[in-house]
Amino acid sequence: MTRNGRNMEQVYRCVTVQVEKFQTVILDFKGVSAVEQAFADEIFRVYSQKKPKIVLLPINMEDGVLKMV
């Protein structure tokens, strides 16, 4: 499935590769009204378990995003 012309798998890969460079990462969801459940699960559950030393701090989450996290 795509969002704004981008494959969500590509977005996930891009985010996770960049995240590994830092200890704390702020994920700003400003302007994002929804995310796919699989994307949220990969970032907030699976990736967090694989990389427990990396702190993910989501901000500006609208209800549609919060429902998936």
C-alpha positions, -999 to +999 in steps of 0.1 A: +000+000+000+012+035-007+008+069+010+015+100-009+032+080-036+056+062-012+055+026-003+051+023+035+079-003+036+103+022+021+093+048+047+098+023+075+133+014+062+142+050+058+131+059+094+148+029+110+181+034+092+182+071+102+171+063+138+201+041+145+223+071+144+208+085+177+200+075+212+168+095+214+145+102+185+116+126+183+089+114+158+068+144+149+035+134+135+023+170+129+000+170+099-003+132+099-039+122+105-035+084+103-009+056+099-013+020+090-015-004+119+014-025+105+036+006+103+028+016+139+034-019+151+068-022+134+080+011+148+066+011+183+066-026+192+089-046+170+117-020+164+116-008+200+121-044+212+150-049+187+167-016+197+158-010+234+186+015+238+170+039+213+142+060+229+114+069+205+094+100+216+063+106+195+048+141+195+018+158+179-002+126+174-038+131+163-065+106+173-062+086+140-025+080+148-030+073+185-055+046+177-029+026+158-001+029+184 
